[in-house]
Amino acid sequence: MSRWLASRTTSTLGTLLRPWFGGIGCIVSLHRIVPDEGRSPLPQNRALEIRPKALRSILEWVSRHRFDVIRLDEIRSRLAEPRGAKFVCFTFDDGYRDTLTEALPIFRDFGHPFAVNVVTGFLDRTASAWWYFLEDVLARLNKLAFLWGGEPFAWAWTTPEQRVIAFSQIAALIRAQDALSRDVLLQTIAEAAGIDLLARTRELTLSWEGLRQLAGHWHVTVGSHSIGHHSLAQLSDEDLARELRESKTQIEARLGKRVQHFAYPFGGRESAGPREIEAAMQADYTTAVTTRCANLFKDHAWKLHALPRLTIDGNYPPLSLLTKLEAGFVPARSNGWKRVVTV
Ligand SMILES: [Zn+2]
């Protein structure tokens, strides 16, 4: 994607093809709002982070171009009966503390709503935001060795480049596990490293009290992002249904509000396919969002459980990335020129 983002033809073609690929709305996917001093040293995690001033410039751009910033709750009716300007809906995944401390004040300044999709295991302090745990391992040590499945695994790093490679390789090993094995592997790594698996999760993600504060603002819609942040495609039918239903009922019980929206963990084709989409429908969600990259069209009214989003990767200039994605040419090209992207 980077070559196309850098190219000047992208902007020209984006403008020309906007009527065809721009759609009637879009859902923007964000994770963290992080001031300079808190930014991750690893590009893999920096992808999840944008600066407060970048969020402000995105919201200024949205106002300048007179988009309708809407709540997730309104998406169904806006797709069924398109009207007015192009709509945009902002979503924050995982439920980081900075959604409350950094994002909320900025959205309040602009008077715009947003949604936060939370992982109940993070709120309960039983599941690990392991990508930040792994960052800790790489920052505090310079080697890691453990036995897994009877095989020895070992990495050593001294330079930033070696850290990036080690992160990718260890993360790939973690993501390749099924649900139960993943948690055993994480515990094995935590013991080998002598680092608390949940320390960064406690530091970076919302507590139930923090979520209650967020949910108390009219700007905020709370959705579910599962219990354990597993790739749902790796789960049995029973575990899949449990991740969808129990996260929903737990958030509803804690907040005393209906939870109608779901965001698939990871959200790509390999983790959210037809079985997962059907399960989200069966679990009584009104909408569910993926991380397939595309704008929304009227036909998405019949695909409410497979809504694509425009993901802001913090390694690129956020506003410039959003304007290119929103114009539709870059996503359309990556989707084989398909307009209505679903599964
Ligand atoms: Zn997530």
Boltz pocket constraint, residues with backbone or C-beta under 6 A from the ligand:
constraints:
  - pocket:
      binder: B
      contacts: [[A, 93], [A, 94], [A, 225], [A, 229], [A, 264], [A, 265], [A, 266]]
      max_distance: 6.0
